[in-house]
Amino acid sequence: MYYARVQTDDFDFELPIELVAQKPAERGASRMMALDRSGGSLEHRKVSDLPGLLGSGDLLLLNDTRVIPARLGARRPTGRVLELILLRRVTDDRWESLLRPSARARSGERLVLSDGGAAEPAESLGEGRWIVRFDPPLDLMRLDRIGEMPLPPYIERPEGAVDADRSDYQTVYAANPGAVAAPTAGLHFTEDLLEGVREAGAEIGFLTLHVGLGTFRPVQVEEVKDHEMHEEWYRFSEDAAAAVNGALDAGRRIVCVGTTSVRALEGALEVGEGRVRPGHGWTRIFITPGFEFRGVGAMLTNFHLPRSTLLMLVSAFAGREKTLTAYTEAIAERYRFFSYGDAMFIG
C-alpha cells in the first residue's frame, strides 16, 4: 500500500559500541540534534532548547504509558533459570510472554518464581512467544514486588536492573501501566521542561500506547515489506481526540514525542480516515519510506538501532538520505545512542 521497494540493508550503519548509552544523563540535560527535513540543515542543541523550537499553537503529543516490571526469572526443577518477558495480560491468570531460551521451554512444565508462585508455559505462539499461566494469578501489585524493569539487551546489567532504573526508565508523566519498553524520547522531560513548553504557547496532549513487541522486534527479512509488525494497544481520551482534531482543523502543527506517539496518532488517523475517534484499539501500523503522514508535523525522538523499524519510521518522515546523514554526523560528534541516549528534533 505505502511501501517503497527498499531493503533492510538500506537502513544499516556502523555504530561504535562506546556510543551506546548505558546510563541516562541528568534528565533534561541531554544533547539534541535539530534536523530541518525540508532543507536538511543540522544544528547541535540541548533538550532544554525544545520550547524555543515550538510555535504558539503547536500541539505536543506525549505517550503517558507506564512501564511495568515485566522481566521475571523462572526456575526449572533442574535449577536452570529461564527468563520471562511479559508482553500483555490475556486473562486474569494468563499472560502472553517471551520465554528465553525458548528452545528449552516445555508445555505444562512448572516453573517457580521468586515468591514461590508457579509459571506454566501453556501454548507456544512461535518466535519465542508463549501463553503462560500463573498460579496464583499475576496482578500488577504482585508484579511490582517480584519483577524487574525490562531494559533492552544493549543496556548491560550483568546482575539485572538496578533500583535507579525503576525511575530512570520511566517518564515523569507515566500514568497508565502496560508497556514493556519505555517511550524513550519522553525520558528527557522534566516538569520544568513541560512548563517551558506551555510558556512557549504550545498545547500539551497525552495519548497512551503500550509499547510492546511491535516496537522492538528486530527486522530479520531482506525486504522491508516482508516484515510483520505485532499489534500494540493504544487509547485516545475524549480530550486528546478533541485536541488532535482541533489542531488538524486549524492547520496547527502536531509535534509527536517519540515514535510510539507517531504510531498511535497515524494508526488512529488511518482507522478514523483522517479523524481521531476517542476510545481504544490495536495498531500494527508499519511506517516506512513512502508512507503518507496524515497528522505528524514534527517529532522528537532518540537515535535508533540499525536496521530497526524505528529508524525506518524516522526515515519515512525525514527522508532516508537526510536521516542517515544526520546519524553520520551524530556519530562524528559523539552523540549517545538508544534508550538512555541523546535526542533528535525533526521539524
Buried (B, 14 or more C-beta within 10 A) or exposed (E): EEBBEBEBEBBEEEBEEEBBBBEBBEBBEBBBBBBBBEEEEBEEBBBBBBBEBBBEEBBBBBBBBBBBBBBBBBBBEEEEEBBBBBBBBBEEBBBBBBBEEBEEBEEEBBBBBEEEBBBBBBEBEEEBBBBBBBEEBBEEEBBEEBBBBBBBEBBEEEEEBEEEBBEBBBBBBBEBBBBBBBBBBBBBBBEEBBEBBEEBEBBBBBBBBBBBBBBBBEBEEEEBBEBEBBBBBBBBBEEBBBBBBEBBEEEBBBBBBBBBBBBBBBBBBEBBEEBBBBEEBEBEBBBBBBBEBBBBBBBBBBBBBBBBBBBBBBBBBBBBEBBBBBBEBBBEEEBBBBBBBBBBBBB
